[in-house]
Amino acid sequence: MPLSLPDFIASRLAHPVAVMGAGVSGRGAVALLTRLGAKAVVYDRNGLEFTPGAARGHELVVFSPGFPLLHPWLETARKAGCICMAEIDFASLFWRGRIIAVTGTNGKTTLTEFLAGALSGAGRRSLAAGNSVSATRAIPMKSHISLKYFCGSASRLSYKQTSTFSRPKILNHSLR
């Protein structure tokens, strides 16, 4: 099944998309953007620096969970008129099932894997994503099968960075 583009994003993909962070989330965002036919430019503290000049070449920024909302690069992007979306926020635009987001201090990945396994065992097809597989990589890879649930581990910071990711059931869990 082809991925459909939300209207407010489609026009912005005519320009290269800035991806901030070259880790798991950044690589997942690049994979999703490539599948959508968009060009991505990765900015990372160990690579390209995001400058005001670079910002003018983008209309959309997808950033990794490690970027604080007030990171100077995000501020630069906003001043240039870019839409800035957290990776999990961007990925959620392409998911049509139910979403369970697990937040907390410790045990998020373990609980996420458990929930996805329990739901699948109960006959409710599910997908887990988090530290090992980013949401932007997992959701499009599985879009061709009928999954009912997406279980994702997300730091509180990641969830605070979202603007369109408003559908999840949140489970705040902390193991001590």
C-alpha positions in Angstrom: 0.0 0.0 0.0 1.5 3.4 -1.0 2.0 5.9 1.7 -0.2 9.0 1.4 1.2 12.4 2.1 -0.7 14.8 4.3 -1.4 18.0 2.4 0.5 20.3 4.7 3.7 18.2 4.2 3.4 17.4 0.5 4.3 20.8 -0.8 7.3 21.1 1.5 8.9 17.9 0.1 9.6 19.8 -3.1 12.7 21.1 -1.2 15.3 18.9 0.5 14.2 18.0 4.0 16.7 18.7 6.8 17.1 15.7 9.1 18.8 16.6 12.4 20.7 13.7 13.9 22.5 10.8 12.2 21.6 8.1 14.7 18.8 5.5 14.6 16.0 8.1 14.3 17.8 10.1 11.6 18.5 7.1 9.5 14.9 6.1 9.8 13.7 9.5 8.8 16.0 9.4 5.7 14.6 6.0 4.8 11.0 7.2 5.0 11.7 10.4 3.1 13.5 8.4 0.4 10.5 6.1 0.1 8.3 9.2 -0.3 10.5 10.4 -3.1 12.0 13.3 -1.1 15.6 14.4 -0.8 17.1 14.5 2.7 20.1 16.4 4.0 21.5 15.1 7.3 22.9 17.6 9.9 24.7 16.2 12.9 27.3 17.6 15.3 29.8 15.2 13.8 29.0 16.3 10.2 27.2 19.1 8.5 26.3 22.1 10.6 22.9 23.7 10.3 23.4 27.4 9.6 21.0 30.2 8.7 22.2 29.8 5.0 21.4 26.1 5.1 18.0 26.7 6.7 16.9 28.8 3.7 17.2 25.7 1.5 14.6 23.8 3.6 10.9 24.0 4.4 10.7 20.9 6.6 12.9 19.7 9.4 12.6 16.3 11.0 14.7 16.0 14.2 15.8 13.2 16.4 14.6 12.8 20.0 18.0 14.0 21.4 17.4 17.5 20.1 15.9 19.8 22.8 13.1 22.0 21.6 15.3 25.1 22.2 18.3 23.7 20.4 20.0 26.5 18.4 19.6 24.6 15.1 15.8 24.3 15.6 15.6 28.0 16.5 17.5 28.7 13.3 15.0 26.6 11.3 12.0 28.2 12.9 13.3 31.7 12.1 13.7 30.6 8.5 10.1 29.6 8.4 10.6 25.8 8.5 8.1 23.4 10.0 10.0 21.4 12.6 8.7 17.9 13.5 10.0 15.4 15.9 10.8 12.0 14.2 8.0 10.2 16.1 5.6 13.0 15.1 6.5 12.8 11.4 6.2 9.0 11.5 2.8 9.1 13.1 1.4 10.9 10.0 1.6 7.6 8.1 0.1 5.3 10.7 -3.6 4.6 10.6 -3.9 2.2 13.5 -3.9 2.8 17.3 -0.9 4.1 19.0 0.4 3.2 22.5 3.3 5.4 23.7 5.4 4.2 26.7 7.2 7.0 28.5 9.1 6.9 31.8 12.6 6.7 33.2 13.6 3.0 32.9 12.1 0.0 31.3 10.4 1.7 28.3 11.9 -0.7 25.6 11.2 -3.8 27.7 7.6 -2.8 28.4 7.1 -1.7 24.7 8.3 -5.1 23.5 6.1 -6.9 26.1 3.0 -4.9 25.1 3.5 -5.6 21.3 4.1 -9.3 22.1 1.1 -9.5 24.3 -1.2 -7.8 21.8 0.1 -10.0 19.0 -0.4 -13.1 21.2 -4.0 -12.0 21.8 -4.6 -11.8 18.0 -4.1 -8.0 17.7 -1.3 -7.5 15.2 1.1 -5.0 16.6 4.5 -3.4 16.0 7.1 -2.3 18.5 9.6 0.6 17.9 11.9 2.5 20.1 15.7 2.4 20.7 16.4 -0.5 18.2 14.0 0.5 15.4 12.9 4.1 14.8 9.3 4.9 14.2 10.0 6.4 10.8 11.7 3.1 9.8 9.2 0.7 11.4 5.9 2.2 10.3 6.5 2.4 6.5 8.1 -1.1 6.5 5.0 -2.6 7.9 2.4 -0.4 6.1 1.6 -3.3 3.7 0.1 -5.5 6.4 -2.9 -4.9 8.6 -1.5 -3.9 11.9 -3.8 -2.7 14.6 -1.4 -1.3 17.2 1.9 0.6 17.2 3.7 0.4 20.5 6.5 2.9 20.8 8.9 3.8 23.6 9.4 7.6 23.8 11.2 9.7 26.3 9.1 12.4 27.9 11.2 14.9 26.0 10.2 13.2 22.7 6.6 13.3 23.5 6.8 17.0 24.5 8.3 17.7 21.0 5.3 16.5 19.1 2.5 18.6 17.5 0.5 16.1 15.4 1.1 13.0 17.5 -2.1 13.5 19.5 -3.7 10.1 19.2 -1.7 7.8 21.5 -2.7 6.1 24.7 0.1 7.1 27.0 1.5 4.7 29.6 4.0 6.4 31.9 6.0 3.6 33.4 9.1 3.7 35.6 11.0 0.7 37.0 13.3 1.4 39.9 
